[in-house]
Each structure stands twice: as C-alpha cells, then as structure tokens.
C-alpha cells in the first residue's frame, strides 16, 4: 500500500472532532441560506435580522438586534439601513427614549420573511431527511444544550 493510500485510510478511520463537524455544518447552512434568500434580495444577515424581529414580536433597538444576531452594532446599523431602504422594516422613535428608534417588521417584511422561511424550511428538511421526527427533536435539544453550556444563548425556560 502506498503512503498516500495509508494516509487516506487513516483519515477515513478517524472520526472528526464534534466542533469540526459542527463548523462544517454551520458553513454549509450559511451557504444554503444565502442561496435561498438571495432571490428575495436579502443577505444571510438581513434574513437573520428579520427572523430575530419576528421571533421577538416587539420592536428592538439596534443594540438589542446586534446582540441577538451576534453582530457588532456598526454592522447591524448597515443591515438596518438596508432593510429600511427595502421597506422591510420601519423604525419609530421610542416613546421614552428620544434617541432610540426600535425596528419592527412591515407587512412587506413579514411577506418576504415568510417566503424565505419556506425556502429555509426546505433546506432544513433536506439536511435532516435521514432523521425521524423524534431524532430531529432530540438533535435540536442537544444543539441547544451545547449552545447553553457555552453561554451563547437559549436560556432554560
């Protein structure tokens, strides 16, 4: 057996680290989301921001959105400007804090988000096609538990 064949055989016999496999999955998911939201004139970060606004259900400030989307306030400011220019969000002055302009989804933003969500649902269904509904639920719980253990969100409750 050649040295190249031995190295390849050894690489195939050793399972990757969990963190490596998750990093590969994360890159594939980001690419898949980008591909699916591009026809709606969105970037992955813009889609994430719309999703965060929808899940939260009430207006969020630039700083709140940045924290929830794991972005810097400067990057979030650019995303908010782009979404506002596309008519997908609106910002109104906060009643108690004159310098805050929390963002909310517009009806157009909700429609675009729903279309993107359907496309992302299809990607997730393909990604998890080999898992039963029970395994999908268990997988989500395991991922959320790992995220919590690293202090990166998904608090209990």
TIRO-2110 file (N, C-alpha, C; in Angstrom, 1 decimal):
// TIRO-2110
0.9, -1.2, 0.0, N, 1, A
0.0, 0.0, 0.0, CA, 1, A
0.9, 1.2, 0.0, C, 1, A
0.6, 2.2, -0.8, N, 2, A
1.4, 3.4, -0.9, CA, 2, A
1.2, 4.3, 0.3, C, 2, A
2.1, 5.2, 0.6, N, 3, A
2.0, 6.1, 1.7, CA, 3, A
0.7, 7.0, 1.6, C, 3, A
0.4, 7.4, 0.4, N, 4, A
-0.8, 8.2, 0.2, CA, 4, A
-2.1, 7.4, 0.5, C, 4, A
-2.1, 6.2, 0.1, N, 5, A
-3.3, 5.3, 0.4, CA, 5, A
-3.4, 5.1, 1.9, C, 5, A
-2.3, 4.9, 2.6, N, 6, A
-2.3, 4.7, 4.1, CA, 6, A
-2.8, 6.0, 4.8, C, 6, A
-2.4, 7.2, 4.4, N, 7, A
-2.8, 8.4, 5.0, CA, 7, A
-4.3, 8.6, 4.8, C, 7, A
-4.8, 8.3, 3.5, N, 8, A
-6.2, 8.4, 3.2, CA, 8, A
-7.0, 7.5, 4.1, C, 8, A
-6.5, 6.2, 4.2, N, 9, A
-7.2, 5.2, 5.0, CA, 9, A
-7.3, 5.7, 6.5, C, 9, A
-6.2, 6.2, 7.0, N, 10, A
-6.1, 6.7, 8.4, CA, 10, A
-7.1, 7.8, 8.6, C, 10, A
-7.1, 8.8, 7.7, N, 11, A
-8.0, 9.9, 7.8, CA, 11, A
-9.5, 9.5, 7.8, C, 11, A
-9.8, 8.5, 7.0, N, 12, A
-11.2, 8.0, 6.9, CA, 12, A
-11.6, 7.2, 8.1, C, 12, A
-10.6, 6.6, 8.8, N, 13, A
-10.9, 5.8, 10.0, CA, 13, A
-11.1, 6.6, 11.3, C, 13, A
-10.6, 7.8, 11.3, N, 14, A
-10.7, 8.7, 12.5, CA, 14, A
-11.9, 9.6, 12.3, C, 14, A
-12.8, 9.6, 13.3, N, 15, A
-13.9, 10.5, 13.3, CA, 15, A
-13.4, 11.9, 13.5, C, 15, A
-14.1, 12.9, 12.9, N, 16, A
-13.7, 14.3, 13.1, CA, 16, A
-14.1, 14.7, 14.5, C, 16, A
-13.5, 15.8, 15.0, N, 17, A
-14.0, 16.3, 16.3, CA, 17, A
-15.4, 16.9, 16.1, C, 17, A
-16.2, 16.9, 17.1, N, 18, A
-17.6, 17.4, 17.0, CA, 18, A
-17.5, 18.8, 16.6, C, 18, A
-16.6, 19.6, 17.2, N, 19, A
-16.5, 21.0, 16.9, CA, 19, A
-16.2, 21.2, 15.4, C, 19, A
-15.4, 20.4, 14.8, N, 20, A
-15.1, 20.5, 13.4, CA, 20, A
-16.3, 20.2, 12.5, C, 20, A
-17.0, 19.1, 12.9, N, 21, A
-18.2, 18.7, 12.1, CA, 21, A
-19.3, 19.8, 12.2, C, 21, A
-19.4, 20.4, 13.4, N, 22, A
-20.4, 21.5, 13.5, CA, 22, A
-20.0, 22.7, 12.7, C, 22, A
-18.7, 23.0, 12.7, N, 23, A
-18.2, 24.1, 11.9, CA, 23, A
-18.5, 23.9, 10.4, C, 23, A
-18.3, 22.7, 10.0, N, 24, A
-18.6, 22.4, 8.6, CA, 24, A
-20.1, 22.5, 8.3, C, 24, A
-20.9, 22.0, 9.2, N, 25, A
-22.3, 22.2, 9.1, CA, 25, A
-22.8, 23.6, 9.1, C, 25, A
-22.2, 24.4, 9.9, N, 26, A
-22.5, 25.9, 10.0, CA, 26, A
-22.2, 26.5, 8.7, C, 26, A
-21.0, 26.3, 8.1, N, 27, A
-20.7, 26.9, 6.8, CA, 27, A
-21.6, 26.4, 5.7, C, 27, A
-22.0, 25.2, 5.7, N, 28, A
-22.9, 24.7, 4.7, CA, 28, A
-24.3, 25.3, 4.9, C, 28, A
-24.7, 25.5, 6.1, N, 29, A
-26.0, 26.1, 6.4, CA, 29, A
-26.0, 27.5, 5.9, C, 29, A
-25.0, 28.3, 6.3, N, 30, A
-24.9, 29.7, 5.9, CA, 30, A
-24.9, 29.8, 4.4, C, 30, A
-24.2, 28.9, 3.7, N, 31, A
-24.2, 29.0, 2.2, CA, 31, A
-25.6, 28.6, 1.7, C, 31, A
-26.3, 27.7, 2.3, N, 32, A
-27.6, 27.3, 1.8, CA, 32, A
-28.6, 28.4, 2.1, C, 32, A
-28.5, 29.0, 3.2, N, 33, A
-29.4, 30.1, 3.5, CA, 33, A
-29.2, 31.3, 2.5, C, 33, A
-27.9, 31.6, 2.3, N, 34, A
-27.6, 32.7, 1.4, CA, 34, A
-28.2, 32.4, 0.0, C, 34, A
-28.0, 31.2, -0.5, N, 35, A
-28.6, 30.8, -1.8, CA, 35, A
-30.1, 31.0, -1.8, C, 35, A
-30.8, 30.7, -0.7, N, 36, A
-32.2, 30.7, -0.7, CA, 36, A
-32.8, 32.1, -0.5, C, 36, A
-32.1, 33.0, 0.2, N, 37, A
-32.6, 34.3, 0.4, CA, 37, A
-32.2, 35.3, -0.7, C, 37, A
-31.2, 35.0, -1.4, N, 38, A
-30.7, 35.9, -2.5, CA, 38, A
-31.8, 36.2, -3.5, C, 38, A
-32.7, 35.3, -3.9, N, 39, A
-33.7, 35.7, -4.8, CA, 39, A
-34.7, 36.7, -4.3, C, 39, A
-34.7, 36.9, -2.9, N, 40, A
-35.6, 37.9, -2.3, CA, 40, A
-34.8, 39.1, -2.0, C, 40, A
-33.6, 39.3, -2.6, N, 41, A
-32.7, 40.5, -2.4, CA, 41, A
-32.3, 40.6, -1.0, C, 41, A
-32.0, 39.5, -0.3, N, 42, A
-31.6, 39.6, 1.1, CA, 42, A
-30.2, 38.9, 1.2, C, 42, A
-29.4, 39.3, 2.2, N, 43, A
-28.2, 38.6, 2.6, CA, 43, A
-28.6, 37.7, 3.8, C, 43, A
-27.7, 36.9, 4.2, N, 44, A
-28.0, 36.0, 5.3, CA, 44, A
-28.2, 36.8, 6.6, C, 44, A
-27.4, 37.9, 6.8, N, 45, A
-27.5, 38.7, 8.0, CA, 45, A
-28.8, 39.5, 8.0, C, 45, A
-29.3, 39.9, 6.8, N, 46, A
-30.6, 40.6, 6.7, CA, 46, A
-31.7, 39.6, 7.1, C, 46, A
-31.6, 38.4, 6.5, N, 47, A
-32.6, 37.4, 6.9, CA, 47, A
-32.6, 37.1, 8.4, C, 47, A
-31.4, 37.0, 8.9, N, 48, A
-31.3, 36.7, 10.4, CA, 48, A
-32.0, 37.8, 11.2, C, 48, A
-31.7, 39.1, 10.8, N, 49, A
-32.3, 40.2, 11.5, CA, 49, A
-33.8, 40.2, 11.4, C, 49, A
-34.4, 39.9, 10.2, N, 50, A
-35.8, 39.8, 10.1, CA, 50, A
-36.4, 38.7, 11.0, C, 50, A
-35.7, 37.6, 11.0, N, 51, A
-36.1, 36.5, 11.8, CA, 51, A
-36.1, 36.8, 13.3, C, 51, A
-35.1, 37.5, 13.7, N, 52, A
-35.0, 37.9, 15.2, CA, 52, A
-36.1, 38.9, 15.5, C, 52, A
-36.4, 39.8, 14.6, N, 53, A
-37.5, 40.7, 14.9, CA, 53, A
-38.8, 40.0, 15.0, C, 53, A
-39.0, 39.0, 14.1, N, 54, A
-40.3, 38.3, 14.1, CA, 54, A
-40.4, 37.4, 15.4, C, 54, A
-39.3, 36.7, 15.7, N, 55, A
-39.4, 35.9, 16.9, CA, 55, A
-39.6, 36.7, 18.2, C, 55, A
-39.0, 37.9, 18.2, N, 56, A
-39.1, 38.7, 19.5, CA, 56, A
-40.5, 39.2, 19.6, C, 56, A
-41.1, 39.6, 18.5, N, 57, A
-42.5, 40.0, 18.5, CA, 57, A
-42.8, 41.5, 18.9, C, 57, A
-41.8, 42.2, 19.2, N, 58, A
-41.9, 43.6, 19.6, CA, 58, A
-40.7, 44.4, 19.1, C, 58, A
-40.8, 45.7, 19.0, N, 59, A
-39.7, 46.5, 18.4, CA, 59, A
-38.4, 46.3, 19.2, C, 59, A
-37.3, 46.2, 18.5, N, 60, A
-36.0, 46.1, 19.1, CA, 60, A
-35.1, 47.2, 18.6, C, 60, A
-34.2, 47.6, 19.5, N, 61, A
-33.2, 48.7, 19.1, CA, 61, A
-32.1, 48.1, 18.4, C, 61, A
-31.3, 48.9, 17.8, N, 62, A
-30.1, 48.5, 17.1, CA, 62, A
-29.2, 47.6, 18.0, C, 62, A
-29.0, 48.0, 19.2, N, 63, A
-28.1, 47.3, 20.1, CA, 63, A
-28.7, 45.9, 20.5, C, 63, A
-30.0, 45.9, 20.7, N, 64, A
-30.7, 44.6, 21.0, CA, 64, A
-30.6, 43.7, 19.8, C, 64, A
-30.8, 44.2, 18.6, N, 65, A
-30.7, 43.3, 17.4, CA, 65, A
-29.3, 42.8, 17.3, C, 65, A
-28.3, 43.7, 17.5, N, 66, A
-26.9, 43.3, 17.3, CA, 66, A
-26.6, 42.1, 18.2, C, 66, A
-27.0, 42.3, 19.5, N, 67, A
-26.7, 41.2, 20.5, CA, 67, A
-27.4, 39.9, 20.1, C, 67, A
-28.6, 40.0, 19.7, N, 68, A
-29.4, 38.7, 19.4, CA, 68, A
-28.9, 38.1, 18.1, C, 68, A
-28.3, 38.9, 17.2, N, 69, A
-27.9, 38.3, 15.9, CA, 69, A
-26.4, 38.1, 15.9, C, 69, A
-25.7, 38.3, 17.0, N, 70, A
-24.3, 38.1, 17.1, CA, 70, A
-23.5, 39.0, 16.1, C, 70, A
-23.8, 40.3, 16.1, N, 71, A
-23.2, 41.2, 15.2, CA, 71, A
-22.7, 42.4, 16.0, C, 71, A
-21.8, 43.2, 15.4, N, 72, A
-21.4, 44.4, 16.0, CA, 72, A
-22.5, 45.4, 15.8, C, 72, A
-22.6, 46.4, 16.7, N, 73, A
-23.6, 47.5, 16.4, CA, 73, A
-23.4, 48.2, 15.1, C, 73, A
-22.2, 48.4, 14.7, N, 74, A
-21.9, 49.0, 13.4, CA, 74, A
-22.4, 48.2, 12.2, C, 74, A
-22.2, 46.9, 12.2, N, 75, A
-22.7, 46.0, 11.2, CA, 75, A
-24.2, 46.0, 11.2, C, 75, A
-24.8, 46.0, 12.4, N, 76, A
-26.2, 45.9, 12.5, CA, 76, A
-26.8, 47.2, 11.9, C, 76, A
-26.1, 48.3, 12.2, N, 77, A
-26.6, 49.6, 11.6, CA, 77, A
-26.7, 49.6, 10.1, C, 77, A
-25.7, 49.0, 9.4, N, 78, A
-25.8, 48.8, 8.0, CA, 78, A
-26.9, 47.9, 7.6, C, 78, A
-27.1, 46.8, 8.3, N, 79, A
-28.2, 45.9, 8.0, CA, 79, A
-29.6, 46.6, 8.1, C, 79, A
-29.7, 47.3, 9.2, N, 80, A
-31.0, 48.0, 9.5, CA, 80, A
-31.3, 49.1, 8.4, C, 80, A
-30.2, 49.8, 8.0, N, 81, A
-30.4, 50.8, 6.9, CA, 81, A
-30.9, 50.1, 5.6, C, 81, A
-30.2, 49.0, 5.3, N, 82, A
-30.6, 48.3, 4.1, CA, 82, A
-32.0, 47.8, 4.1, C, 82, A
-32.4, 47.2, 5.3, N, 83, A
-33.8, 46.6, 5.4, CA, 83, A
-34.8, 47.8, 5.4, C, 83, A
-34.5, 48.9, 6.0, N, 84, A
-35.4, 50.0, 6.0, CA, 84, A
-35.5, 50.6, 4.6, C, 84, A
-34.4, 50.7, 3.8, N, 85, A
-34.5, 51.2, 2.4, CA, 85, A
-35.3, 50.2, 1.5, C, 85, A
-35.3, 48.9, 1.8, N, 86, A
-36.1, 48.0, 1.1, CA, 86, A
-37.6, 47.9, 1.5, C, 86, A
-37.9, 48.7, 2.5, N, 87, A
-39.3, 48.7, 3.0, CA, 87, A
-39.7, 47.5, 3.8, C, 87, A
-38.7, 46.7, 4.4, N, 88, A
-38.9, 45.5, 5.1, CA, 88, A
-39.1, 45.7, 6.6, C, 88, A
-38.5, 46.9, 7.1, N, 89, A
-38.7, 47.2, 8.5, CA, 89, A
-39.0, 48.7, 8.5, C, 89, A
-39.5, 49.2, 9.7, N, 90, A
-39.7, 50.6, 9.9, CA, 90, A
-39.2, 50.9, 11.3, C, 90, A
-38.7, 52.1, 11.5, N, 91, A
-38.2, 52.5, 12.8, CA, 91, A
-38.9, 53.8, 13.3, C, 91, A
-39.5, 53.7, 14.4, N, 92, A
-40.2, 54.8, 15.0, CA, 92, A
-39.5, 55.2, 16.3, C, 92, A
-39.6, 56.5, 16.7, N, 93, A
-39.0, 56.9, 17.9, CA, 93, A
-39.6, 56.2, 19.1, C, 93, A
-38.7, 55.8, 20.1, N, 94, A
-39.1, 55.2, 21.3, CA, 94, A
-39.9, 56.2, 22.1, C, 94, A
-41.0, 55.9, 22.7, N, 95, A
-41.8, 56.9, 23.5, CA, 95, A
-41.1, 57.5, 24.7, C, 95, A
-40.2, 56.7, 25.3, N, 96, A
-39.5, 57.2, 26.5, CA, 96, A
-38.0, 57.5, 26.3, C, 96, A
-37.5, 57.2, 25.1, N, 97, A
-36.0, 57.4, 24.8, CA, 97, A
-35.9, 58.1, 23.5, C, 97, A
-35.9, 59.4, 23.4, N, 98, A
-35.9, 60.1, 22.1, CA, 98, A
-34.8, 59.7, 21.1, C, 98, A
-33.7, 59.2, 21.6, N, 99, A
-32.6, 58.8, 20.7, CA, 99, A
-32.7, 57.4, 20.2, C, 99, A
-33.6, 56.6, 20.7, N, 100, A
-33.8, 55.2, 20.3, CA, 100, A
-34.9, 55.2, 19.2, C, 100, A
-34.6, 54.4, 18.2, N, 101, A
-35.6, 54.1, 17.1, CA, 101, A
-35.7, 52.6, 16.9, C, 101, A
-36.5, 52.0, 17.7, N, 102, A
-36.6, 50.5, 17.6, CA, 102, A
-37.2, 50.1, 16.2, C, 102, A
-36.8, 49.0, 15.7, N, 103, A
-37.2, 48.5, 14.4, CA, 103, A
-38.4, 47.5, 14.6, C, 103, A
-39.3, 47.5, 13.7, N, 104, A
-40.4, 46.5, 13.6, CA, 104, A
-40.5, 46.1, 12.1, C, 104, A
-41.1, 44.9, 11.9, N, 105, A
-41.3, 44.4, 10.5, CA, 105, A
-42.5, 45.1, 9.9, C, 105, A
-42.4, 45.4, 8.7, N, 106, A
-43.5, 46.0, 7.9, CA, 106, A
-44.3, 44.8, 7.4, C, 106, A
-45.4, 45.0, 6.8, N, 107, A
-46.2, 43.9, 6.2, CA, 107, A
-45.4, 43.3, 5.0, C, 107, A
-44.7, 44.1, 4.3, N, 108, A
-43.8, 43.6, 3.2, CA, 108, A
-42.7, 42.7, 3.8, C, 108, A
-42.1, 43.2, 4.9, N, 109, A
-41.1, 42.4, 5.6, CA, 109, A
-41.6, 41.1, 6.1, C, 109, A
-42.8, 41.0, 6.6, N, 110, A
-43.4, 39.7, 7.0, CA, 110, A
-43.6, 38.8, 5.8, C, 110, A
-44.1, 39.3, 4.7, N, 111, A
-44.3, 38.5, 3.5, CA, 111, A
-42.9, 37.9, 3.0, C, 111, A
-41.9, 38.8, 2.9, N, 112, A
-40.6, 38.4, 2.4, CA, 112, A
-40.0, 37.3, 3.4, C, 112, A
-40.1, 37.6, 4.7, N, 113, A
-39.6, 36.6, 5.7, CA, 113, A
-40.3, 35.3, 5.5, C, 113, A
-41.6, 35.3, 5.4, N, 114, A
-42.4, 34.0, 5.2, CA, 114, A
-41.9, 33.3, 4.0, C, 114, A
-41.7, 33.9, 2.9, N, 115, A
-41.2, 33.3, 1.7, CA, 115, A
-39.8, 32.7, 1.9, C, 115, A
-38.9, 33.4, 2.6, N, 116, A
-37.6, 33.0, 2.9, CA, 116, A
-37.6, 31.8, 3.9, C, 116, A
-38.5, 31.9, 4.9, N, 117, A
-38.6, 30.8, 5.8, CA, 117, A
-39.0, 29.5, 5.1, C, 117, A
-40.0, 29.6, 4.2, N, 118, A
-40.4, 28.4, 3.4, CA, 118, A
-39.2, 27.8, 2.7, C, 118, A
-38.3, 28.6, 2.1, N, 119, A
-37.2, 28.1, 1.4, CA, 119, A
-36.1, 27.5, 2.4, C, 119, A
-36.0, 28.1, 3.5, N, 120, A
-35.0, 27.6, 4.5, CA, 120, A
-35.6, 26.3, 5.1, C, 120, A
-36.9, 26.2, 5.3, N, 121, A
-37.5, 25.0, 5.8, CA, 121, A
-37.2, 23.8, 4.9, C, 121, A
-37.3, 24.1, 3.6, N, 122, A
-37.0, 23.0, 2.6, CA, 122, A
-35.5, 22.6, 2.7, C, 122, A
-34.6, 23.5, 3.0, N, 123, A
-33.2, 23.2, 3.1, CA, 123, A
-33.0, 22.3, 4.4, C, 123, A
-33.7, 22.8, 5.5, N, 124, A
-33.5, 22.0, 6.7, CA, 124, A
-34.1, 20.6, 6.6, C, 124, A
-35.3, 20.5, 5.9, N, 125, A
-35.8, 19.2, 5.7, CA, 125, A
-34.9, 18.3, 4.9, C, 125, A
-34.2, 18.8, 3.9, N, 126, A
-33.2, 18.0, 3.2, CA, 126, A
-32.0, 17.7, 4.1, C, 126, A
-31.6, 18.6, 4.9, N, 127, A
-30.5, 18.4, 5.8, CA, 127, A
-30.8, 17.3, 6.8, C, 127, A
-32.0, 17.2, 7.2, N, 128, A
-32.4, 16.3, 8.3, CA, 128, A
-33.2, 15.1, 7.8, C, 128, A
-33.2, 14.9, 6.5, N, 129, A
-34.0, 13.8, 5.8, CA, 129, A
-33.8, 12.4, 6.4, C, 129, A
-32.6, 12.2, 6.9, N, 130, A
-32.2, 10.9, 7.4, CA, 130, A
-32.7, 10.7, 8.9, C, 130, A
-33.3, 11.7, 9.5, N, 131, A
-33.7, 11.6, 10.9, CA, 131, A
-35.2, 11.5, 11.0, C, 131, A
-35.6, 10.7, 12.0, N, 132, A
-37.0, 10.7, 12.3, CA, 132, A
-37.5, 12.0, 13.0, C, 132, A
-38.7, 12.2, 13.1, N, 133, A
-39.2, 13.4, 13.9, CA, 133, A
-38.7, 13.4, 15.3, C, 133, A
-38.7, 12.2, 15.9, N, 134, A
-38.2, 12.1, 17.3, CA, 134, A
-36.7, 12.5, 17.3, C, 134, A
-35.9, 12.0, 16.4, N, 135, A
-34.5, 12.3, 16.3, CA, 135, A
-34.2, 13.7, 16.0, C, 135, A
-35.1, 14.4, 15.2, N, 136, A
-34.9, 15.8, 14.9, CA, 136, A
-35.1, 16.6, 16.2, C, 136, A
-36.1, 16.3, 17.0, N, 137, A
-36.4, 16.9, 18.2, CA, 137, A
-35.2, 16.8, 19.2, C, 137, A
-34.7, 15.5, 19.3, N, 138, A
-33.6, 15.3, 20.2, CA, 138, A
-32.3, 16.0, 19.7, C, 138, A
-32.1, 16.1, 18.4, N, 139, A
-31.0, 16.8, 17.8, CA, 139, A
-31.0, 18.3, 18.2, C, 139, A
-32.2, 18.9, 18.0, N, 140, A
-32.4, 20.3, 18.4, CA, 140, A
-32.1, 20.5, 19.8, C, 140, A
-32.6, 19.6, 20.7, N, 141, A
-32.4, 19.8, 22.1, CA, 141, A
-30.9, 19.7, 22.5, C, 141, A
-30.2, 18.7, 21.8, N, 142, A
-28.8, 18.6, 22.1, CA, 142, A
-28.0, 19.8, 21.6, C, 142, A
-28.3, 20.3, 20.5, N, 143, A
-27.6, 21.5, 20.0, CA, 143, A
-27.9, 22.7, 20.9, C, 143, A
-29.1, 22.9, 21.3, N, 144, A
-29.5, 24.0, 22.2, CA, 144, A
-28.7, 23.8, 23.6, C, 144, A
-28.6, 22.6, 24.0, N, 145, A
-27.9, 22.3, 25.3, CA, 145, A
-26.4, 22.7, 25.2, C, 145, A
-25.8, 22.4, 24.0, N, 146, A
-24.4, 22.7, 23.8, CA, 146, A
-24.2, 24.2, 23.7, C, 146, A
-25.2, 24.9, 23.1, N, 147, A
-25.1, 26.4, 23.0, CA, 147, A
-25.2, 27.0, 24.4, C, 147, A
-26.1, 26.5, 25.2, N, 148, A
-26.3, 27.0, 26.6, CA, 148, A
-25.0, 26.7, 27.4, C, 148, A
-24.4, 25.5, 27.2, N, 149, A
-23.2, 25.2, 28.0, CA, 149, A
-22.1, 26.1, 27.7, C, 149, A
-22.1, 26.7, 26.5, N, 150, A
-21.0, 27.7, 26.1, CA, 150, A
-21.4, 29.1, 26.4, C, 150, A
-22.6, 29.3, 27.0, N, 151, A
-23.1, 30.6, 27.4, CA, 151, A
-23.4, 31.5, 26.2, C, 151, A
-23.9, 30.8, 25.1, N, 152, A
-24.2, 31.6, 23.9, CA, 152, A
-25.7, 31.7, 23.6, C, 152, A
-26.5, 31.5, 24.6, N, 153, A
-28.0, 31.7, 24.4, CA, 153, A
-28.8, 30.5, 24.8, C, 153, A
-30.1, 30.6, 24.4, N, 154, A
-31.1, 29.5, 24.7, CA, 154, A
-31.2, 29.2, 26.1, C, 154, A
-31.5, 30.2, 26.9, N, 155, A
-31.7, 30.0, 28.3, CA, 155, A
-32.8, 29.0, 28.6, C, 155, A
-32.7, 28.4, 29.8, N, 156, A
-33.8, 27.5, 30.2, CA, 156, A
-35.1, 28.3, 30.4, C, 156, A
-36.2, 27.7, 30.0, N, 157, A
-37.4, 28.3, 30.3, CA, 157, A
-38.2, 28.8, 29.2, C, 157, A
END
